Amino acid sequence: MKANRRNFLKRTSVGVLGIGALSIPGVIHAGAKEATINNLKSDLKLGVASYTLREFTREKALDMTLRCGLNRITFKSMHLPLDSGAHTIKSAVAECKEKGVDFYGAGVIYMKTKEEVDQAFDYAKLAELDMIVGVPSHDLLDYVEEKVKTLDIKLAIHNHGPGDKVYPSAESAYVKIKDRDKRMGLCVDIGHTQRIKRDPSQDVTEFFDRVFDIHLKDVTASEHDGQTCIIGRGVIDFPAFLKTVSKLGYKGTLALEYEAEGDDPLPGMMESIGYVKGIIATL
């Protein structure tokens, strides 16, 4: 994988210049309305899963997202608690709009009871979200489907890899929802997919009709104990993966979920996004 990384950084200046530009204060600032990814040739959309920025306030998380040249985000509960009232939720939505960030989804949200399902969908409705990234218990899927139909909010089930007994793989979720309402789909976490020794490109291709969201991360090993690392430094073949999603015509978001260095993630985020943009520029 290191050879692939070197080759792509040599073939395009976007990966190298992108990282350099993003580290210069003021190049991408908190009031930016357009992220630099919009200027690339591909239609692929990049964003951030806010668990990446879990140690920071919502305002800081939005500003750091913009500093990476990105303007799409899903909020984890530490940035907008699930039990927030209508005023708090509307204020968060207004803050995102003011900063020029598209708050397009929430999650990962666990749903183990009907009350938690109700809370998740009420929250999404108040925030005017198109999608929930969630992990509903198997016995609640009928109830979740009713909510999806009633509120017209998509559910993207997130896989969590080896050791997870609910949805370890995208396939384990797909078989549960493939015959249900078409607004029930997947958020494919490619890092957890790799850790369970499955090929992210193959899984996204095989289950593409229900892929609504993708969590981008690289991992150190195709094993249970593989750890998140800077994209391009791990074992996932990102050139092949990004070529696959581009050819498939993927219209969702590729959301960076960088779980390393929780107290100082920005350098790793910037290098990861710079590398991804470099690949996208060659597609």
Order of alpha helices (4+ residues) and beta strands (2+ residues): alpha-alpha-beta-alpha-beta-alpha-beta-alpha-beta-alpha-beta-alpha-beta-alpha-alpha-beta-beta-beta-alpha-beta-alpha
